[in-house]
Amino acid sequence: MQYMVDFTLPSELSEEFVSSIPRQRSAVNKLLGEGKILNYALSLENSKLWVVFSASSESELMEMMEDLPLTRYMKVSISELTFYNASNPYAPVFSVN
């Protein structure tokens, strides 16, 4: 199952929030490598972070979110996706030449 998680960043980024960013990036990279995070997008302009997770259940999703250091600072909205399609920018392009 895939889930779209819409995070709303706090209006003011505290020093504690900013100092947790390196740990967040490390945790995200680990989950990306494991195939648990499929997509991670941030818009500071809109104070939004969108993440597509792959999880076997909502409880597994919640565990992954709790392991992300910045989750506790943000408002969260979760949607189970009916389907998720994406192109793979790392896949080789077939050429007929």
C-alpha positions in Angstrom: 0.0 0.0 0.0 1.1 3.5 -0.6 0.3 6.6 1.4 0.6 10.3 0.6 1.5 12.2 3.8 1.0 16.0 3.7 3.1 17.7 6.3 2.6 21.4 7.2 5.7 23.0 8.6 5.5 25.3 11.6 5.2 29.0 10.7 8.5 29.7 12.5 11.3 27.2 12.3 12.8 27.0 15.7 16.5 26.3 16.4 15.5 22.9 17.6 13.7 22.2 14.3 16.6 23.4 12.2 19.1 21.5 14.2 17.1 18.3 13.6 17.3 18.6 9.8 20.5 16.6 9.4 19.0 13.7 11.3 15.8 14.0 9.2 17.9 13.8 6.0 19.7 10.7 7.2 16.5 9.0 8.2 14.9 9.9 4.8 17.9 8.6 2.9 17.7 5.3 4.8 14.0 4.9 4.0 14.6 5.9 0.4 17.3 3.2 0.1 14.9 0.6 1.6 12.1 1.6 -0.8 9.9 2.7 2.1 9.8 6.3 0.9 9.0 6.6 -2.8 8.9 10.4 -3.1 10.0 13.3 -0.9 9.2 16.9 -1.9 9.5 20.1 0.0 8.2 23.6 -0.7 9.5 26.1 1.9 7.5 28.8 0.1 4.3 27.0 1.0 5.5 25.5 4.3 4.7 22.0 2.9 6.4 18.7 2.7 4.9 15.8 0.8 6.0 12.2 1.2 4.8 9.0 -0.5 5.4 6.0 1.7 5.2 2.3 0.9 4.0 0.4 3.9 2.2 -2.9 4.6 -0.2 -1.2 7.0 -1.1 2.1 8.6 0.7 1.1 11.8 3.9 0.5 9.8 3.4 3.9 8.3 3.0 5.5 11.7 6.2 3.8 13.0 8.2 5.2 10.0 6.7 8.7 10.6 7.6 8.6 14.3 11.2 7.7 13.3 11.5 11.0 11.3 12.8 13.6 13.7 10.8 16.5 12.3 7.3 14.8 12.4 6.6 16.0 15.9 6.9 19.7 14.8 4.4 19.4 11.9 0.7 19.0 11.3 0.1 15.8 9.3 -2.6 14.6 6.9 -2.5 11.0 5.6 -4.2 9.7 2.5 -4.1 6.0 1.3 -3.4 6.1 -2.4 -5.5 4.1 -4.8 -2.5 3.9 -7.1 0.9 5.6 -7.5 2.7 6.0 -10.8 6.1 7.6 -11.3 8.8 7.6 -13.9 12.2 6.3 -12.9 14.8 8.9 -13.8 17.6 6.4 -13.2 16.3 3.8 -15.6 18.2 3.6 -18.9 16.4 5.0 -21.9 16.0 2.5 -24.7 17.4 3.8 -28.0 16.7 2.2 -31.5 20.0 3.6 -32.8 
